[in-house]
């Protein structure tokens, strides 16, 4: 199929793109196009206007804010290609969970074009970068006609594949708080084929004290519900405990309680089962990478 007719716009600045969004009816933003183009061709979306962000200045970068060793954040411009994230030394060293997850995003060809901002705004609940953003308590920077605002990622999904941005706003950057050196991290997913969206995925982050007890935990499930699920019940069980096999298995049983999607790819009960398995495997990976465990 071919896309429906539309008018094409090619702004060079963020303010020009925002101005176009404000004055054009039924407009869509084009970032990497890895989701937009198939949806146009199948006519799932039929915009009157396409606003191309690919030549907008200042939206592609990866930088470490604050420059501190133990604190700070990595800020990534919305038009940064997934392939650039994959090969970033800053991401690999300071945000290893994202580096781990990016290996599962599509294929090399799609990562060459796909952007982090496009993935987060498309907001597929199975998308790996969406799960990472939820796991790391990311903050999304949104630019509107009058001001810039910041949205905590926990509040970013408002409905299925619907982000908390207005029609005259666009995402310009995403900030990921850095976990301390020596933390444990793990990302696993179950998909039919490599490169497919995950039926269920899990991201885990852990820190520990000198006695090997968990001091901080993040457990996030992707693909289970209409938005990523932070498994706070699992996190709370882990805090203050030694993460042995028995504890991880018992804690992750709570994942069966989450309301799950029931569709042609998998019934809800299967996703709930996968959630318990994927969460445990991600935590096992994270535990193995904790500083104390990695020495053995």
C-alpha positions as CSV (number, residue, x, y, z in Angstrom):
1,X,0.0,0.0,0.0
2,X,1.0,3.6,-0.4
3,X,0.6,6.4,2.2
4,X,-2.3,8.9,1.9
5,X,-1.5,12.3,0.5
6,X,0.0,14.8,2.9
7,X,1.9,18.1,3.0
8,X,5.6,17.8,4.0
9,X,7.4,20.3,6.3
10,X,11.1,20.5,6.9
11,X,11.9,22.8,9.9
12,X,15.4,23.5,11.1
13,X,14.8,24.7,14.7
14,X,12.8,23.4,17.6
15,X,10.8,26.7,17.7
16,X,9.9,26.4,14.0
17,X,8.7,22.8,14.6
18,X,6.6,23.8,17.6
19,X,5.1,26.7,15.6
20,X,4.1,24.3,12.8
21,X,2.5,22.0,15.3
22,X,0.5,25.0,16.7
23,X,-0.9,26.1,13.3
24,X,-1.4,22.9,11.4
25,X,-4.3,20.6,11.9
26,X,-3.9,16.9,11.9
27,X,-0.1,17.0,11.9
28,X,2.4,14.2,12.8
29,X,6.0,14.4,13.6
30,X,8.5,12.3,11.7
31,X,11.6,11.2,13.7
32,X,13.3,7.9,12.6
33,X,10.1,6.7,10.9
34,X,10.5,3.0,11.8
35,X,6.9,3.0,13.2
36,X,5.5,6.0,11.3
37,X,6.2,4.8,7.8
38,X,4.6,1.4,8.1
39,X,1.6,3.0,9.8
40,X,1.3,5.5,6.9
41,X,1.6,2.8,4.3
42,X,-1.1,0.7,6.0
43,X,-3.1,3.8,6.6
44,X,-3.4,3.3,10.3
45,X,-2.6,7.0,10.5
46,X,-3.7,9.5,7.9
47,X,-2.2,12.9,8.7
48,X,-2.7,16.0,6.6
49,X,0.8,17.2,7.5
50,X,4.1,15.5,8.2
51,X,6.7,17.6,10.1
52,X,10.2,16.1,9.6
53,X,12.5,16.5,12.6
54,X,15.6,15.1,10.9
55,X,17.2,18.4,10.1
56,X,16.3,20.2,13.3
57,X,19.4,21.5,15.1
58,X,20.4,20.4,18.5
59,X,18.3,17.3,19.1
60,X,21.0,14.6,18.6
61,X,23.5,14.2,21.5
62,X,24.5,12.0,24.4
63,X,26.1,13.8,27.4
64,X,26.7,13.2,31.1
65,X,25.2,15.9,33.2
66,X,27.0,17.1,36.4
67,X,30.1,15.1,35.6
68,X,30.1,13.5,39.1
69,X,31.4,10.0,39.6
70,X,28.6,8.7,41.8
71,X,25.7,11.0,40.9
72,X,24.3,12.8,37.9
73,X,22.5,11.8,34.8
74,X,22.9,10.9,31.2
75,X,20.9,13.3,28.9
76,X,20.1,12.1,25.4
77,X,18.6,14.3,22.7
78,X,15.3,13.1,21.3
79,X,16.7,12.6,17.7
80,X,19.7,10.5,18.8
81,X,19.8,7.3,16.8
82,X,19.5,4.0,18.6
83,X,22.7,3.0,16.8
84,X,24.6,5.9,18.4
85,X,23.3,4.8,21.8
86,X,24.5,1.3,21.1
87,X,28.0,2.5,20.4
88,X,28.3,5.2,23.0
89,X,31.1,4.7,25.5
90,X,29.2,6.9,28.0
91,X,26.1,4.8,27.8
92,X,28.0,1.5,28.1
93,X,30.0,2.7,31.1
94,X,27.4,4.8,33.0
95,X,24.1,3.3,31.9
96,X,24.8,-0.4,31.3
97,X,21.1,-1.4,31.5
98,X,20.4,0.7,28.5
99,X,23.3,-0.8,26.6
100,X,22.1,-4.3,27.5
101,X,18.5,-3.4,26.3
102,X,19.5,-1.7,23.1
103,X,20.9,-5.0,21.8
104,X,17.3,-6.3,21.7
105,X,15.9,-3.3,19.8
106,X,14.9,-4.4,16.3
107,X,17.8,-5.0,13.9
108,X,20.9,-3.1,13.0
109,X,19.1,-1.5,10.0
110,X,16.3,-0.2,12.1
111,X,18.6,1.0,14.9
112,X,20.4,3.0,12.2
113,X,17.3,5.2,11.8
114,X,15.2,4.7,14.9
115,X,15.5,7.4,17.6
116,X,15.1,7.4,21.3
117,X,12.5,10.2,21.2
118,X,10.5,8.4,18.6
119,X,10.4,5.2,20.6
120,X,9.3,6.9,23.8
121,X,6.6,8.9,22.0
122,X,5.3,5.9,20.1
123,X,5.1,4.3,23.5
124,X,4.7,0.7,22.5
125,X,4.5,-1.1,25.9
126,X,6.8,-3.8,24.6
127,X,9.5,-1.4,23.4
128,X,12.8,-1.9,25.2
129,X,13.7,1.8,25.6
130,X,10.3,2.4,27.1
131,X,10.9,-0.2,29.7
132,X,14.4,1.2,30.4
133,X,13.0,4.7,30.9
134,X,10.5,3.3,33.4
135,X,13.1,1.3,35.2
136,X,15.5,4.2,35.6
137,X,12.9,6.9,36.5
138,X,13.8,8.9,33.4
139,X,12.6,12.5,33.0
140,X,11.3,13.6,29.6
141,X,11.9,17.2,28.4
142,X,9.0,18.6,26.4
143,X,9.0,21.9,24.5
144,X,5.8,23.8,23.8
145,X,5.0,27.2,22.3
146,X,5.6,29.1,25.5
147,X,7.8,27.1,27.7
148,X,9.8,23.9,28.3
149,X,8.6,21.4,30.9
150,X,9.8,18.2,32.4
151,X,7.7,15.1,32.8
152,X,8.6,12.2,35.1
153,X,8.4,9.0,33.0
154,X,6.1,7.4,35.5
155,X,3.5,10.0,34.4
156,X,4.4,10.0,30.7
157,X,2.1,7.2,29.6
158,X,-1.6,8.3,29.9
159,X,-3.2,5.5,27.9
160,X,-2.2,2.8,25.5
161,X,0.5,4.3,23.2
162,X,-0.5,7.8,24.3
163,X,2.2,10.0,25.9
164,X,1.5,13.0,28.1
165,X,2.3,15.6,25.5
166,X,0.0,18.2,23.9
167,X,-0.6,18.4,20.2
168,X,1.6,21.6,20.0
169,X,4.5,20.1,22.0
170,X,7.4,17.9,21.1
171,X,10.0,15.9,23.1
172,X,13.5,17.3,22.9
173,X,15.5,15.2,25.4
174,X,15.4,12.4,28.0
175,X,17.4,12.3,31.2
176,X,18.4,9.0,32.9
177,X,19.7,9.2,36.5
178,X,22.9,7.3,36.9
179,X,23.1,4.4,39.4
180,X,26.2,4.2,41.5
181,X,29.3,2.3,40.2
182,X,29.2,-1.4,41.1
183,X,25.4,-1.7,40.9
184,X,23.8,-4.8,39.4
185,X,21.7,-4.7,36.2
186,X,19.9,-7.1,34.0
187,X,17.6,-7.0,31.0
188,X,15.8,-10.1,29.5
189,X,13.0,-10.6,27.2
190,X,10.9,-13.3,25.5
191,X,10.0,-12.7,21.9
192,X,9.1,-15.1,19.0
193,X,12.2,-14.0,17.0
194,X,15.2,-11.9,17.7
195,X,14.3,-8.3,16.8
196,X,10.5,-8.7,17.4
197,X,8.8,-6.7,20.0
198,X,8.9,-8.6,23.3
199,X,5.9,-10.5,24.5
200,X,7.3,-9.9,27.9
201,X,10.5,-8.3,29.1
202,X,12.0,-7.4,32.5
203,X,14.6,-4.9,33.6
204,X,16.3,-5.0,37.0
205,X,18.7,-2.8,39.0
206,X,20.2,-3.5,42.4
207,X,22.5,-1.9,44.9
208,X,23.8,-3.6,48.1
209,X,25.6,-2.7,51.3
210,X,28.8,-4.1,52.7
211,X,27.0,-7.1,54.2
212,X,25.4,-8.0,50.8
213,X,21.9,-6.9,51.6
214,X,19.9,-5.0,49.0
215,X,19.7,-1.2,49.6
216,X,17.9,-0.2,46.4
217,X,16.0,-2.1,43.8
218,X,14.2,-1.4,40.5
219,X,12.1,-4.1,38.8
220,X,10.1,-3.2,35.6
221,X,8.0,-5.3,33.3
222,X,7.5,-4.5,29.7
223,X,4.8,-6.0,27.3
224,X,2.6,-7.2,30.1
225,X,0.1,-4.2,30.3
226,X,-0.7,-1.1,28.3
227,X,2.3,0.6,29.9
228,X,5.5,-0.6,31.7
229,X,4.8,-1.9,35.2
230,X,7.1,-1.0,38.1
231,X,6.9,-4.1,40.3
232,X,7.1,-2.1,43.5
233,X,5.9,-5.0,45.6
234,X,8.9,-7.1,44.4
235,X,11.2,-4.1,45.1
236,X,10.0,-3.7,48.6
237,X,10.5,-7.4,49.4
238,X,14.1,-7.2,48.3
239,X,15.1,-4.2,50.3
240,X,17.2,-5.1,53.3
241,X,17.4,-8.8,52.3
242,X,20.2,-11.0,50.9
243,X,19.0,-11.7,47.3
244,X,19.4,-15.5,47.3
245,X,17.6,-17.8,44.9
246,X,14.7,-18.5,47.3
247,X,14.0,-14.9,47.9
248,X,14.1,-14.0,44.2
249,X,11.7,-16.8,43.3
250,X,9.2,-16.0,46.0
251,X,9.4,-12.2,45.5
252,X,8.7,-12.5,41.7
253,X,5.5,-14.6,42.3
254,X,3.9,-11.2,42.9
255,X,4.1,-10.5,39.2
256,X,1.3,-13.0,38.5
257,X,-1.1,-10.5,40.1
258,X,-0.7,-7.8,37.5
259,X,-3.5,-7.2,35.0
260,X,-2.1,-8.3,31.6
261,X,-2.9,-7.8,28.0
262,X,-4.8,-10.6,26.3
263,X,-4.3,-10.5,22.5
264,X,-3.4,-12.6,19.5
265,X,0.2,-12.9,20.5
266,X,-0.4,-14.3,24.0
267,X,-3.2,-14.7,26.5
268,X,-3.0,-12.7,29.7
269,X,-2.3,-15.8,31.8
270,X,0.8,-16.6,29.7
271,X,2.1,-13.0,30.1
272,X,1.6,-13.2,33.8
273,X,3.6,-16.4,33.9
274,X,6.3,-14.9,31.8
275,X,6.4,-11.8,34.0
276,X,7.4,-14.0,37.0
277,X,10.1,-15.8,35.0
278,X,11.5,-12.8,33.2
279,X,11.6,-10.7,36.5
280,X,13.5,-13.5,38.3
281,X,16.0,-13.9,35.4
282,X,16.7,-10.2,35.2
283,X,17.2,-10.1,39.0
284,X,19.6,-13.0,38.8
285,X,21.6,-11.2,36.1
286,X,21.6,-8.1,38.3
287,X,22.7,-10.0,41.3
288,X,25.6,-11.6,39.4
289,X,26.8,-8.2,38.4
290,X,26.8,-6.6,41.8
291,X,30.3,-5.6,42.7
292,X,30.7,-8.2,45.5
293,X,29.4,-11.0,43.3
294,X,31.4,-10.1,40.3
295,X,34.6,-10.7,42.2
296,X,33.9,-14.4,42.7
